[in-house]
Amino acid sequence: MSEGLEVTSDVHVVRMQGISKSYHGIGVLHGVDIDLIPGEVHALMGENGAGKSTLMKILAGIVTPDAGSIEVDGCVVRIDSPKKAQALGIGIIHQELNLAPNLSVAENIFMGREPRDRFGCIDRARMNRDAQGELTAVGALFRPSVAVRTLSVAQQQLVEIAKSVSQQARVFIMDEPTAALTERESQKLFKIIKRLCSLKAAVVYISHRMDEVYAIADRVTVLRDGRFVATNLRADTTPDSIVRQMVGRSVDDLYTHLSATPGKVALEVRDISDGGFIKPCSLNVKYGEIVGLAGLVGSGRTELARLIFGADRRRTGEIRVDGNLVAITEPRDAIKARIGLLPESRKEQGLFLKLAIRENIGIASLSRFAMRGVVKFSSLTDAARKYARSLNIRSSSVFQKAGDLSGGNQQKVVLAKWLQMGPKVLILDEPTRGVDIGAKSEIYRIISQLAHDGVAILMISSELPEVLGMSDRILVMHEGAIAAQLPRGSSEQEVMRYATGLEFMDKAGMDSQL
């Protein structure tokens, strides 16, 4: 990665000018310009739906633009297929990795380009040998003969990078590359990116994570609503100015917390556990209250939420709604008690991606739209349109597939599903994960308004500023137990002392001295 990189018109490897693209009459990109320079990391930022991925898919030959031009090494080119992009030295590492899981690492790296012996058969020894060289170049420690399905997400990502390296790529497009990585794996990826830049490759880095952008980017281009806003040298800008360019407001205005007086207890949990990792836990959430559930990854927050919702088997304890004991042994029982769960993984657990927005919104409350067992679809359509308007779900219509929406809009569809049910209690597990800053602000507004309207909310989040900014009080989990309850206004340091177990270590040390 270069420091103090000077941008001039004659050093770019790629220049895209006036790029426009529409789908079904809806403009996605409007005359966007961007250029890429050898040896730099160029961050591409913007809200979900801003056009970042579409712009890069055009460069990678996956999508054809309606207007505009692309230059590679100063020559205008037509990139009408991924194969043409590869031939020009452009590689893309998708957010959803594009590998054949049952094939070996070597087979994935050289798919369609397998080396042949003099009889025309695949030369597997040479393929494995060449693949090993590419893996070594990106710092991978696994063998080229192993099946891709046996690798972690981070290792599979290395396979994608090695594939691009083997194709002699000079431009690497990385779309949310750390979304499924641990902090340690992310740091390893950053080292690989720096190595690629040292070899004079250009890296396009699409991310919502400001800390990552400031750790590795040389320049930052911001898109908003499919339009070019600005390109800045990272050293000459601030996170707040980037947020303003992305969403038109300051990061200080991000959290919405409408003050309200909590009512009576809506949800009461007494000594529930799974008989294993989750120790007996007790908590309550009042109507009109947002209770944050904080803790490190693996502390048991999601597992506790699933026990309350009946998604996992509860071994001990009881659950009360409005003071009444409710028997929750499966999610259907929780829904009947008007408890909703927005799960950690919206795509795998919260949505039917191939169904329309309308069906996803109505799926948990179809009986409301049925007469004698027959669904009245006109009523379902009206209800879906109402929530699409009130939650500002951006789509072509309520008949658009949920899988075609941006992350923030998918999350709003899951919220709409539970709002349609008329919940008393909403459990929100990582409600803004994988969502851009603009959509986060909208989701915070919705959550705050729900609490203000009287819904009891238990919100799980790994982002401490989110927990501190949104919660009326905070529960902290550590190793499967609720370690502390803290008031609104507590500091990140206070939360982390309990989340890491440091508070208990200090107390144990004091006790040993007594």
HUPE-V512076 format. One record per helix or strand of 3 or more residues. SS is the DSSP state (~ for helix, > for strand). FROM is the first residue (numbers start at 1). TO is the last residue. If there is no record, write none. Layout:
SS:FROM:TO
SS:FROM:TO
//
This chain:
>:12:23
>:26:37
>:41:45
~:52:59
>:67:72
>:75:77
~:82:87
>:90:93
~:105:109
~:124:137
~:148:150
~:153:166
>:171:175
~:183:198
>:202:206
~:210:216
>:219:224
>:227:233
~:234:236
~:239:247
~:251:253
>:265:273
>:281:286
>:290:294
~:301:309
>:316:321
>:324:326
~:331:336
>:339:342
~:346:350
~:357:369
~:377:390
~:402:404
~:407:421
>:425:429
~:437:452
>:456:460
~:464:470
>:473:478
>:481:487
~:492:499
~:502:513
//
